[in-house]
Amino acid sequence: MRAAAVAVSLCITLCGCGYVGPVVPPSPQIPGAVTDLKVTESGSDLIITFTTPARTLDNLAISKFSTIDLRIGGETQPMDVNRWADSAQEFDVPLPSANEKDVARPVPIRYTVPAAEWSGKRIAVAVRTAVKNDKNYSNWSNIEQIEVVAPLPAPTLAVAPTPQGYRLTWNDEGPGMTYRVFRQGAPEQAPVQVGTSDKPEYVDTSALWDTPHIYSVVAVKGAAESPISNRVTVSEHDKYAPAVPTGLTALATGGSIELSWIRNSEADLQGYILYRSANGGPFERLGAITNLPAYTDLKVQHGVTYRYEVSAIDRANNESGKSDPVEVAFP
């Protein structure tokens, strides 16, 4: 009886606990590698940016990091990351705030290091992270290699209106430079790059007259950037007429004279105005403004010789000069 009772008790215990699965080892909690490391020299600093991994190699969400290990050292050829890491200088990057449990959220990191120590040298930069302890590091990130140059001075910017748009000029920083041009103002709510130039000048043909614009310029050489230039605010009234249209042609057909010309390129173009002269008489405006570089003249008479001119007009009603005239006889 005693043996039967023990068997029943054991059966109840096993049934109450349910199926016991295989023992799962604890996660090593090794983060995935950073893949978007970027290094820029800006003024006298190295600006290092990257995004922390969101999950471990076994797909667990990372709540917090124990270490972010950033290293900067001289470039080796061929690049041996382990040999490089042994001699590279270590930087402890401040840790981001912890995520909520089981929430996989990558965090953008921006870290600044003075560049003076590596001026004139080619360096390599990489980063790795740890979650559980400093023995379970991720693999090294992509390795960024840059030539550190003497700090680039900020350009000194001047802006003046021209018929083509605002002309920006600044001091020439020498050969091998590229300049990035930024503009802020309606409709841009923050500085937006509107162009680049390899010369110390740029004409912004897309700017709007009678609208405030704020311009700035950054000089770039390799991975080095200057501080941003002085900001110049402009808001000029549109007093510039479009270019005179070119390429006007006229062709007599069975019941009309077909006119066409080359389209103007101005961003604020409203359209074109046609002028006509009959049998050597004075030129008179022909119809309303047309927004196409073509016109069909149906009000023609047989036996009359016509001459035509065309002008361009912008949204501020600035009218260009008239094109070279073209003559056609309507038979």
Long-range contacts (C-beta under 8 A, 24 or more apart in sequence): 27-56, 27-58, 27-60, 28-56, 28-57, 28-58, 28-132, 28-136, 29-56, 29-60, 29-131, 29-132, 29-136, 30-56, 30-57, 30-58, 30-131, 30-136, 30-137, 30-138, 31-55, 31-56, 31-57, 31-62, 31-65, 31-129, 31-130, 31-131, 31-138, 32-56, 32-57, 32-138, 33-128, 33-138, 33-139, 33-140, 33-141, 34-127, 34-128, 34-129, 34-138, 34-141, 34-142, 35-141, 35-142, 36-142, 37-125, 37-126, 37-127, 37-141, 37-142, 37-143, 37-144, 38-144, 39-125, 39-144, 39-146, 39-223, 40-223, 40-224, 40-225, 41-115, 41-146, 41-148, 41-149, 41-151, 41-223, 41-224, 41-225, 42-224, 42-225, 42-226, 42-227, 43-151, 43-152, 43-154, 43-225, 43-226, 43-227, 44-114, 44-115, 44-116, 44-151, 45-112, 45-113, 45-114, 45-115, 46-72, 46-112, 46-113, 46-114, 46-115, 46-118, 46-125, 46-148, 47-110, 47-111, 47-112, 48-109, 48-110, 48-111, 48-112, 48-113, 48-125, 48-127, 49-108, 49-109, 49-110, 49-111, 50-108, 50-109, 50-127, 50-141, 51-106, 51-107, 51-108, 51-109, 52-96, 52-106, 52-107, 52-109, 52-129, 53-106, 53-129, 53-138, 54-104, 54-105, 54-106, 55-104, 56-131, 61-99, 61-101, 61-102, 61-103, 61-104, 62-99, 62-104, 62-131, 63-98, 63-99, 63-100, 63-101, 63-102, 63-103, 64-95, 64-98, 64-99, 64-131, 65-95, 65-96, 65-129, 65-130, 65-131, 66-95, 66-130, 66-131, 66-132, 66-133, 66-134, 67-92, 67-95, 67-129, 67-130, 67-134, 67-137, 68-92, 68-93, 68-94, 68-95, 68-109, 68-127, 68-128, 68-129, 69-93, 69-127, 69-128, 69-129, 69-130, 69-137, 70-111, 70-125, 70-126, 70-127, 71-125, 71-126, 71-127, 72-113, 72-118, 72-123, 72-124, 72-125, 73-123, 73-124, 74-121, 74-122, 74-123, 74-124, 75-122, 75-123, 75-124, 75-145, 76-124, 79-124, 79-143, 79-145, 81-126, 81-140, 81-143, 84-124, 84-126, 85-126, 85-140, 88-124, 88-126, 93-127, 115-148, 115-151, 118-148, 119-148, 119-149, 119-150, 120-148, 120-149, 120-150, 121-147, 121-148, 122-146, 122-147, 122-148, 123-148, 146-222, 146-223, 146-224, 147-222, 147-223, 147-224, 148-224, 149-221, 149-222, 149-224, 151-224, 151-226, 152-219, 152-220, 152-221, 152-224, 152-225, 152-226, 153-219, 153-226, 153-227, 154-219, 154-226, 154-227, 154-228, 154-229, 154-230, 155-179, 155-200, 155-217, 155-218, 155-219, 155-226, 155-229, 156-229, 156-230, 157-215, 157-216, 157-217, 157-229, 157-230, 157-231, 157-232, 158-232, 159-215, 159-232, 159-234, 161-234, 161-236, 161-240, 162-203, 162-240, 163-240, 163-241, 163-243, 164-203, 164-205, 165-203, 165-204, 165-205, 165-206, 165-207, 166-203, 166-204, 166-207, 166-213, 166-215, 166-234, 166-236, 167-201, 167-202, 167-203, 167-204, 168-201, 168-202, 168-203, 168-204, 168-215, 168-217, 168-232, 169-200, 169-201, 170-200, 170-201, 170-217, 170-229, 171-200, 172-199, 172-200, 173-200, 173-219, 173-221, 173-226, 176-221, 176-222, 177-219, 177-220, 177-221, 178-219, 178-220, 178-221, 179-217, 179-218, 179-219, 179-220, 180-217, 180-218, 180-220, 181-215, 181-216, 181-217, 182-215, 182-216, 182-217, 182-218, 182-228, 183-207, 183-213, 183-214, 183-215, 184-213, 184-214, 184-216, 185-211, 185-212, 185-213, 185-214, 186-211, 186-212, 191-216, 205-265, 205-267, 206-267, 208-267, 208-268, 209-236, 209-237, 209-238, 209-240, 209-268, 209-316, 210-235, 210-236, 210-237, 210-238, 210-316, 211-235, 237-316, 238-268, 238-314, 238-315, 238-316, 238-318, 239-316, 239-318, 240-314, 240-318, 241-312, 241-313, 241-314, 241-318, 241-319, 241-320, 241-321, 242-266, 242-269, 242-312, 242-313, 242-314, 242-318, 242-320, 243-312, 243-320, 244-311, 244-312, 244-320, 244-321, 244-322, 244-323, 245-272, 245-293, 245-310, 245-311, 245-312, 245-320, 245-323, 246-323, 246-324, 248-308, 248-309, 248-310, 248-323, 248-324, 248-325, 248-326, 249-326, 250-306, 250-308, 250-326, 250-327, 250-328, 251-328, 252-300, 252-328, 252-329, 252-330, 252-331, 255-298, 256-296, 256-297, 256-298, 256-300, 257-296, 257-297, 257-300, 257-306, 257-308, 257-328, 257-330, 258-294, 258-295, 258-296, 258-297, 259-294, 259-295, 259-296, 259-297, 259-308, 259-310, 259-326, 260-293, 260-294, 260-295, 261-293, 261-294, 261-310, 261-323, 262-293, 263-293, 264-293, 264-312, 266-312, 266-314, 268-314, 268-315, 268-316, 269-312, 269-313, 269-314, 269-315, 270-313, 270-314, 270-315, 270-317, 271-312, 271-313, 272-310, 272-311, 272-312, 272-313, 273-310, 273-311, 273-312, 273-313, 273-319, 274-308, 274-309, 274-310, 275-308, 275-309, 275-310, 275-311, 275-322, 276-306, 276-307, 276-308, 277-306, 277-307, 277-308, 277-325, 278-304, 278-305, 278-306, 279-304, 279-305, 280-305, 280-307, 283-307, 283-309, 283-322, 289-313, 300-330, 301-330, 302-330, 302-331, 303-330, 303-331, 304-329, 304-330, 305-329, 305-330, 306-330
